[in-house]
Amino acid sequence: MAWFMVVLAGLLETGFAINLKLSHGFTKLLPTIAFALFALSSFGLLTLSLKHLPVGSAYAVWTGIGAAGTAVYGMVWMDESTSVLKLVSITLVIAGVVGLQISGSGH
């Protein structure tokens, strides 16, 4: 359940980052409200899950998912072809951390 919360927090972190790109200095009300909700939810879930998980591993997965989601967003909607390399490296980091957790040596 705690890892599920980290993954969910990572997805919210993706929304947080995308809303940051969309808000353009917080001049639009709805993206700004969504930005605040994504941010608070993401940090809240991460904080709750860190009570049950190693901090470094959970934080790496959380930021990795957020960064990967933002990279996908950049590739699909903003024509950032360089995001492919970022996405590959982020995926490798997440896979490594999850692998450590499964093997039991991530503590």
C-alpha positions as CSV (number, residue, x, y, z in Angstrom):
1,M,0.0,0.0,0.0
2,A,2.8,2.4,0.8
3,W,4.5,1.8,-2.6
4,F,1.1,2.4,-4.3
5,M,0.9,5.8,-2.5
6,V,4.4,6.7,-3.7
7,V,3.4,5.8,-7.3
8,L,0.2,7.8,-7.0
9,A,2.2,10.7,-5.5
10,G,4.5,10.5,-8.5
11,L,1.6,10.7,-10.9
12,L,0.4,13.8,-9.0
13,E,3.9,15.2,-9.3
14,T,3.5,14.8,-13.1
15,G,0.3,16.9,-12.9
16,F,2.1,19.4,-10.7
17,A,4.9,19.8,-13.3
18,I,2.6,20.0,-16.3
19,N,0.4,22.6,-14.6
20,L,3.5,24.6,-13.9
21,K,4.2,24.6,-17.6
22,L,0.6,25.5,-18.4
23,S,0.1,28.2,-15.8
24,H,2.6,30.7,-17.3
25,G,3.2,32.7,-14.2
26,F,-0.1,31.8,-12.5
27,T,-2.1,34.2,-14.7
28,K,-4.9,31.7,-15.2
29,L,-7.1,30.8,-12.2
30,L,-7.9,27.1,-13.0
31,P,-4.3,25.9,-13.7
32,T,-3.2,27.7,-10.6
33,I,-5.8,26.0,-8.4
34,A,-5.0,22.6,-10.0
35,F,-1.3,23.2,-9.5
36,A,-1.9,23.8,-5.8
37,L,-4.1,20.7,-5.4
38,F,-1.6,18.5,-7.3
39,A,1.3,19.8,-5.2
40,L,-0.4,19.4,-1.8
41,S,-1.7,16.0,-2.6
42,S,1.6,14.8,-3.9
43,F,3.6,16.0,-1.0
44,G,1.0,14.7,1.4
45,L,0.9,11.2,0.0
46,L,4.7,11.1,-0.1
47,T,5.0,12.2,3.5
48,L,2.5,9.5,4.6
49,S,4.2,6.7,2.7
50,L,7.7,7.7,4.0
51,K,6.6,6.4,7.4
52,H,6.7,2.9,6.0
53,L,9.4,3.0,3.3
54,P,13.1,3.8,3.0
55,V,13.2,7.6,2.3
56,G,15.8,7.5,-0.4
57,S,14.1,4.8,-2.5
58,A,10.7,6.3,-2.2
59,Y,11.9,9.7,-3.0
60,A,13.8,8.4,-6.1
61,V,10.7,6.7,-7.4
62,W,8.4,9.7,-6.7
63,T,10.7,12.2,-8.5
64,G,11.4,9.7,-11.2
65,I,7.7,9.1,-12.0
66,G,7.1,12.9,-12.0
67,A,10.0,13.6,-14.3
68,A,9.1,10.7,-16.6
69,G,5.5,11.9,-16.9
70,T,6.8,15.4,-17.7
71,A,9.2,14.0,-20.3
72,V,6.3,12.2,-22.0
73,Y,4.2,15.4,-21.9
74,G,7.1,17.3,-23.5
75,M,7.6,14.6,-26.2
76,V,3.9,14.4,-27.1
77,W,2.6,18.0,-26.8
78,M,5.7,20.2,-26.9
79,D,7.8,18.5,-29.5
80,E,10.8,18.0,-27.2
81,S,12.5,15.1,-28.9
82,T,15.4,15.3,-26.4
83,S,13.0,14.1,-23.7
84,V,13.4,10.5,-25.0
85,L,16.9,10.4,-23.5
86,K,15.6,11.8,-20.2
87,L,12.7,9.3,-20.2
88,V,15.1,6.3,-20.7
89,S,17.5,7.4,-18.0
90,I,14.6,8.1,-15.5
91,T,13.1,4.7,-16.3
92,L,16.4,3.0,-15.6
93,V,16.7,4.7,-12.2
94,I,13.1,3.7,-11.2
95,A,13.7,0.1,-12.3
96,G,17.0,0.0,-10.3
97,V,15.3,1.3,-7.2
98,V,12.4,-1.0,-7.5
99,G,14.8,-3.9,-8.2
100,L,16.7,-3.1,-4.9
101,Q,13.4,-3.1,-3.0
102,I,12.3,-6.4,-4.4
103,S,15.7,-8.0,-3.7
104,G,15.5,-6.7,-0.1
105,S,18.7,-4.6,-0.2
106,G,17.1,-1.2,-0.5
107,H,17.1,-0.4,3.2
